[in-house]
């Protein structure tokens, strides 16, 4: 199935996600390669919410440039045309974990549009993010990379597991909170 067909079938969980789904669908229909980073107004990206198998913990990445805790993910590479391929590669690269897509979660699990501030030669633009649910073992060692900027970072590693309630109490993006809540329902229902 192509991206437009996938997005047409995607079931959203709240009005904001539905607005974003409709905009990403229009974008996918207007651009033959919606992951192309040279599209100045924005482009599709892929990310993954990494949760423990029992839904009690979530892995978050402290994004150096944005100075926020986020789910891992990023840009597609030349030739990548499926959101789950972009998300799988990006999440594996950023975490170093042996993870897998949740077998019964919708694909994508969630969609979100967010602004990326201008920097260097890139103007402000939007990331039309296709988000997927991954499961991993919290006891597995995560990759700890050295910060790429001199910006102040919070104490601890830039990639760490949080208890779900702790993450939901943090000042994180509302779309990330929405994903955590949706994932908890799916993961707890398996028990």
C-alpha positions, 0 to 999 in steps of 0.5 A: 500500500502507498502512503496515501492509502495507509493514511486514508485507513489510519484511525486517529485518537483525537481531533489534533491527530485527525487534523495532522492525518488529513494534512499529511494525506494531502501532502503525500498525494501532492509529493511523489517522494514525501520523505525528500528533505529538499521539500522546503516547507516540510517533509515526512519523517519516521519515529518510534515510541519505544516501550517495555513489553509490559507497558510500564516504561518508555525510552526517551531521547534528550534532543540536543538541538531542541533541548527536549525529551522526545521519542527517537526518529528522524529523516528518511534516506534516499530510496526509503519510501515507507515510514516504518522503514525510516522509523526502524532504521532511525530508532535502531541507530539512535538507541543501539537496541534490539527492538521490534515493531509491536506485532498488532499495533497500527502502522503507523501507530500515530501521526503528528506535525511539528515545526522545526526551527530554522538553523544554518541553511535550513529555514523553519519547516515542518516534520510530518511524522509517521510514528510506530510502536516498538518494544524493547527490553529495558534491561538491555544496554542503550547506546550512550553517545556524547553530546554533539553540541555544547548546550547544557543537558539534563543530568544523566544519559541523553537516552534513558528509560522512564516509568510511564507515570514519570514521563507523563508528568514531564514537560513533554510534547502533547503528541508524545503524551498521546502516544504513551497513553495509546501504547499503554492501553495496547501493551496492558491489554496483552497481560 
